[in-house]
Amino acid sequence: MNKFDPWYIQYHTVRAVRNWRTWPIIRHFRAMGFRRVVPFGQGRHGPISVIRYYWANFLEHYREDFRGRALEIGETDTIRYYGGSRLTHAEALDLSAHTSEVQVVADLTRADHVAGDQYDCFLVQFTTNVLYDIESALHHAVRLLKPGGVLLTNFWTTDFYFHSGLDMGTGGPIYMHHWFTPIQVANILHRLALTSSDFHLQTYGNLLTKIAFLLNVPAREFTVQELDAVDLFQPLLICVRVVKPINWKAQKPDCQEPLWLPPGKPQKLHPKTGHFGDAYLPK
């Protein structure tokens, strides 16, 4: 496995190849290091994390949904990888046109100016936790789909917290607003005039992988059995597939805005540690 490969390619290596890191004696020795107050590697990005392993597993199951005119948040790499020749158009949506791929400039929570019923597939990945008005965002995500179009999205239950915000250079800082539960996500979808037959909700994770994620231990250090064990009492990632009903009519949710945000400048995205900013680098 090359740690510089995209996470969706690393997923296949984790599934297919077992290495010395999963030998019992190595795993037990590694576990001795869990007694720590900072993540491994000072939070630096490494090989595929357990949460991206789970997301790749979900997307593999729904690869055929990537077709026609597809939309992705921020970039188009993932929809192009899974859609391939089935795509006719690949577009990105973001707060600013920071790359040529961003053809839809919008805040998803306030996307009234973007015409609806356009897309066959919309991929909203690792975004929901930083959207304060999550109901409005999901309303627009469904609205932008053609009838029968598919929304693939995820919600995670815990993560590193951007206590002062994070500037990724995409048009505005982001802040962590939510951690989700499966009950919470299902109820949001029902409030958007979706029934249980319109969406499939799947949870991934267990106590071991939840701890591993917080400690920044990559997926390659666990066996497939450890990774694939699902403990409904300890979910890590909630994945959802929504098929837009043919006659979908949902009332637009009332807009919600945060009443307070942290003062001061948000952290900049760090080239080595990524979303961790420089929080854990030696001073």
FENCOR-V94060 format. One record per backbone hydrogen bond with DSSP energy under -0.5 kcal/mol. NH is the residue of the N-H (numbers start at 0). CO is the residue of the C=O. If there is no record, write none. Layout:
nh=NH co=CO
nh=NH co=CO
This chain:
nh=2 co=0
nh=4 co=1
nh=8 co=5
nh=9 co=5
nh=10 co=6
nh=11 co=8
nh=12 co=8
nh=13 co=9
nh=14 co=10
nh=15 co=11
nh=16 co=12
nh=17 co=15
nh=21 co=18
nh=22 co=19
nh=26 co=22
nh=27 co=23
nh=28 co=24
nh=29 co=25
nh=30 co=26
nh=31 co=27
nh=31 co=28
nh=32 co=29
nh=33 co=30
nh=34 co=31
nh=35 co=33
nh=39 co=214
nh=41 co=38
nh=42 co=39
nh=43 co=40
nh=44 co=271
nh=52 co=48
nh=53 co=49
nh=54 co=50
nh=55 co=51
nh=56 co=52
nh=57 co=53
nh=58 co=54
nh=59 co=55
nh=60 co=56
nh=61 co=57
nh=62 co=59
nh=64 co=61
nh=65 co=62
nh=66 co=64
nh=67 co=85
nh=69 co=67
nh=69 co=88
nh=70 co=120
nh=71 co=90
nh=72 co=122
nh=73 co=92
nh=74 co=72
nh=79 co=75
nh=80 co=76
nh=81 co=77
nh=82 co=78
nh=83 co=79
nh=85 co=82
nh=86 co=83
nh=87 co=67
nh=88 co=67
nh=90 co=69
nh=91 co=100
nh=92 co=71
nh=93 co=103
nh=95 co=169
nh=97 co=95
nh=101 co=98
nh=102 co=91
nh=102 co=100
nh=103 co=91
nh=104 co=102
nh=105 co=93
nh=105 co=103
nh=107 co=105
nh=109 co=106
nh=110 co=107
nh=113 co=110
nh=114 co=112
nh=116 co=142
nh=116 co=144
nh=117 co=143
nh=118 co=143
nh=119 co=68
nh=120 co=68
nh=121 co=149
nh=122 co=70
nh=123 co=121
nh=123 co=151
nh=124 co=122
nh=127 co=153
nh=129 co=126
nh=130 co=127
nh=131 co=129
nh=133 co=131
nh=136 co=132
nh=137 co=133
nh=138 co=134
nh=139 co=135
nh=140 co=136
nh=141 co=137
nh=142 co=138
nh=143 co=139
nh=144 co=141
nh=145 co=118
nh=147 co=243
nh=148 co=145
nh=149 co=119
nh=150 co=241
nh=151 co=121
nh=151 co=149
nh=152 co=150
nh=152 co=239
nh=153 co=123
nh=154 co=237
nh=156 co=235
nh=161 co=159
nh=162 co=160
nh=164 co=161
nh=165 co=173
nh=166 co=266
nh=167 co=165
nh=173 co=165
nh=175 co=161
nh=176 co=128
nh=176 co=174
nh=177 co=128
nh=179 co=155
nh=184 co=180
nh=185 co=181
nh=186 co=182
nh=187 co=183
nh=188 co=184
nh=189 co=185
nh=190 co=186
nh=191 co=187
nh=191 co=188
nh=192 co=189
nh=193 co=188
nh=197 co=194
nh=198 co=194
nh=199 co=240
nh=201 co=238
nh=203 co=236
nh=209 co=205
nh=210 co=206
nh=211 co=207
nh=212 co=208
nh=213 co=209
nh=214 co=210
nh=215 co=211
nh=215 co=212
nh=216 co=211
nh=217 co=215
nh=218 co=47
nh=220 co=217
nh=221 co=218
nh=226 co=222
nh=227 co=223
nh=228 co=224
nh=230 co=204
nh=230 co=228
nh=231 co=229
nh=233 co=230
nh=235 co=203
nh=236 co=203
nh=237 co=154
nh=238 co=201
nh=238 co=236
nh=239 co=152
nh=240 co=199
nh=241 co=150
nh=242 co=197
nh=243 co=148
nh=243 co=241
nh=247 co=244
nh=266 co=164
nh=268 co=166
nh=269 co=273
nh=273 co=269
nh=275 co=272
nh=276 co=273
nh=278 co=275
nh=280 co=277
